[in-house]
Amino acid sequence: MIITPDEFSRVTGESITDEIKNLIVDMNLEFDELNQDEYDSAILQIKSTLKSDLKISGPNRKNDWVAGWSENLDVVDQTSLVPKYMSKFPFVRWDNRLVKAKSKDFEYKMLILIQLCVFTKWLTKSNSIYEFGCGTGHNLFRARSVNKTAKLYGLDWAESSQELLKKVNDKNILSCVGYNFDFFNPNYDIALDKNSSIYTFAALEQVGNNFNKFLDYIMAQKPEICVHIEPIVELMNDDNELDRYCAEYCKKRNYLDGYLTAIRALESKGQAEILEVKRNTIGSFYIEGYSQVVWRPIGTNK
């Protein structure tokens, strides 16, 4: 099967531009449905993984990320920045089911499309855009594609990330500034520009339930828009088998837990406004990691 622009729009719930429609066609996103034996085998693999020892996210993993982004230091073009862990499983989540990807880099192409849809909707009017947990900086290219004039900032706790962004900037691959920033110990000396937006993409997932210091930082900085594309376990349905395994996997890896609940609590106090909460039923083998939470602190710093 091939994903058409209409199908992508239906599954994501997004109205897509002609440019994105053309990109979907060019990407030739093919997949096969799983037969019962393949599905049963995939579920057995998930169950086996959940019983195994998995790496736990948190402050203890900083050196892993320093080493991970160092793998991309030989920067020659935008493609060089794609993380090495992308698209490593043949099975992916599409429309709330497991399918077998046939097209090369299927998962990475899907995240490109998701980012373009979300960024087009929320980041086009910002004077400055900050990505927190930017890693190699590969997501910043989508921010630039929807906003040609904004100042771009990439922040990450791994020093190798700043090395990468310096190379990207020096080679005129992308104009951006890199800062060292730790979700667990935010640096308040990094003050956001006025009329700025922030986003995270599969980065805040690494903090588990230890997000309060970062949330306090956001509330103090008051960006105009906050966009998070992350695994949001509050949106999972316990009656659905794949949702249950997603939530269990996130819990075992200590992925993001309770962030949406915290934002809703701020909204109930009149301290925040939630602009959009959406799950798009697209993801990797183990998790549905691309749900969207868009909000802003009340009292935006314009």
N, C-alpha and C positions, 0 to 999 in steps of 0.2 A: 504494500500500500504506500501511497505517496501523500504527504501532508500538503493540502492545498491552502491558499490564503484564507478561504472561507472556513476551513476546518480549524486552522490555527486561531482565527478570530473567535470561533465558537467556544473552543476549549479554554482560551485565556479570558474571554469576556471583554476583549479589547477591540476598539475600532482602529484599524490599522491603516497607515498611509500607503499611498501608491508605491513609494520607495520600499517600504517593508514588504508589500505584496510581491514586488519584483524580486526582492532578495530571497523570499521563501521559495519562489519558483526556481531561482538560480541554484539554491542550496540542494535541491533534489532530495528532500528528506524522506527516505524510504525506510520502511520497517515491515516486519512480518509479525502476524499474530502468533501467539504461542499455542501449540496444541496442549492437550491435557498432560501428557507426559513431561513436556518441557516446563509447563507451569509448576507441576508437582516437584520437579527437580530444582527449579528456582526457589521454591518455598523451603525445600529441605536445606538448600545452601544458606538461605537467610537464617533459618532456625539454628543451623550449625554455627554460623558466625555469632549469633546472639549468645551462644553457650561458651564461646571461646574468650580468651583474654584479649580485650581491645584497648587501644591507646585511649587514655582519658584526656580530654581537653582541659586547658587551664594554664596558669602561670608556669607550670613545670615543663611545658612544651615549647618554650621560646626558642631553645637551641635547635629544635626540629625545624622550626620555620626559618630560622637564620640559614640553616643548611639547605632547606628546600628552595628558597628563593635564590641561593647561590648557584643552583643548577642552571639558572637562566642568565647568568652574568655575561655570557658571550652574546651580547645584543647586536644584531645586524638589521633587524626590521621588526615590525609589529608582531609577526608570527613567532619570533624568538621569545616573546614574553608569555606565551600560553603556558600555564602551569603543566608540569609533567604528569600530574595525577589525573588530568581530564580524560574522559571517554575511555576508561580502562576496563569497563564491564560491558559485555554484549547486551545485557538486559537493561532497559530504562523504563521509567514511568511516563506513560502518555495517557491522558484522559482517564486517570484513575485506574489504570491497569498496567500490567507489565507487558512489554512488547520487546521484540528482538530488533535492535538497530541494524540496518543494512548499510546506510550511508556512512562514510568516514567522518569521524568527529561529530557524530549526531548530537551528543549531549552538549558539546561546546557550541555548536550552531544554535541549539535551542536557547541556551543562555544568552547568546548574542541577540536573538530576536526578542526575548523577554526584556532584556535591558533596553533595547531600542524603543519598545512600546512604552515601558514605564518612564524612561528618561524623557521621551518626547512629550509625555503627558505632564510631567512635573518639573523638569529642570531647564526648560527653554528660556525662561525669563530671569534666571539668576545671574548676578554679576560675578559671583565666585561659587565654585563647586568643590566640595571636599569629600574625598573618599576615605573613610576610616577603615583600616585593615586592608589596604590596597594591594599588598603583596607585590607582584611584579609590575603592577600598574596597567595590566591589560584591559581592565574595565574602563579606564579613563578614556580610551579611544571612542567608546560609545557615547560618553558624556560630551566629548568634543564634537562628535558627528551631529548631535542634536543642538549644540550650543557652540557656535563658532567663535564667540568673543569672550566667554567667561574665563576668568583665571582658574586654573586647575591645580588642585593640591592633592597629593597622595600621602596618607599618614599610615605608618605601620610600626610595630615594636621591633621588627627585625632590621638591623643595620644594613643587611644586604639589600633590603627594599630601597633604602635611600641611595645605595650605590647604583642600583638599576635605574632609578628615575634620573639620577645625574647623567648616566650614559645616554638615556633616551633623550634628555634635554640637550646634551652636548652634541649629539649626532643629528639634531633637528628632526628626530622622529616624532616627537610630541613636546610641546611647550608645557611644562608642569614643574611644580616645586614639591620636593619631598621633605617630610618632617618625621622625626621619631616620636611615636605616640603609643602609649600603653593603656589599653582599656581599663586595666586594673589599677593604674595610678596615673590618671589624666594630668597632663601638663597645662595648667591654666595660663601659662605664659603664651601659649598658642591661642591667640584671640581671633575669632572668626571675623572676616570682613562683613561690612553691612551688606544687606540684600544678598545673603549667601544661602546655599542649600547644602545639606550633607546627605550622604548615602552610605550604606553598608551592603555588601553582597557576599553572602556565605562567609562572613568574617565574624560578625557578632555571635554567630553560632558557637564560637569557641569559648565563650565566657561562662556558659552554664547559667546558673542563677546569680552569678557574681557581676551583675551589670549596673548596680546602683551608683557606683562612682562615676561611670560614664554617663548615666542618665542625669545625674546631678550636673555634670559638666555641660550637657546639652541644654538643660534648663537655664543654666547661668549664661550661656552664650546666645541663646535664643535665635537660632537660624530660622529663616523664613519657611523652609520645608525640610522635613526629615523623611527620607525614603529608606526603608529596610526591605531587602529581598533575602529572606532567611527561612530556615525551617521554623515554623510556628506551630508547636505541638498543641496549642489551645484550639487550633482549627481542625485537628484530626477527629475522626468519627470512630468511637470505640466499637461500633457495630460492624466496621469494615476491616477485613483481615489485613490488607496492606497498610491501612492507617495504624492499626495496632502495632504492627511490626515497625513501622516508621517511628512511632512514639517510643517503643521499647528500645530501638537502636539509639535514638537521640538521648534517652535517659542513660543508657549504658555508656555512651561516649561522653556524657556530661555536656551535651549541646544545649543551646539556648533554651531556657525554661522560665516562663513567667513574665517575659518582657511585655507582651501584649496586655496581660493582666495589669501590669504596673502602669502602662500608658492609659488604660481604661480608668484606673483609679485616679490618675492625675486629671483626666477629663471630668470625672464625677465631682472633683473639687474645683472645677473651673480654671485649672492651671494648664490645660492642654486641649487641643482640638484634633480629633481623629478625622482625617479626610478620606481615607480609604483603607479597608481591610479586605484582602482577597486571596484565596488560594486558587492556583491555576491547574492543579492536578497533573503537573509535570515534574519530573525529578530524575534522580539517579536510581541505581538498583536498590539501595537500602533505604533511602529517604526521599521524601518530597520536600525539597529544600528551597523552593523558589516562591514561597508565599510572600505577599506584599503587605506591609504596614506603612502607611503614609500619614504623618501627623505634623503638628507644629506646636511649640510652646506658646502659650498666650502671652502677648506682649512682644511680638516679633521685633528684632533689632534691625529696622530698615534705615 
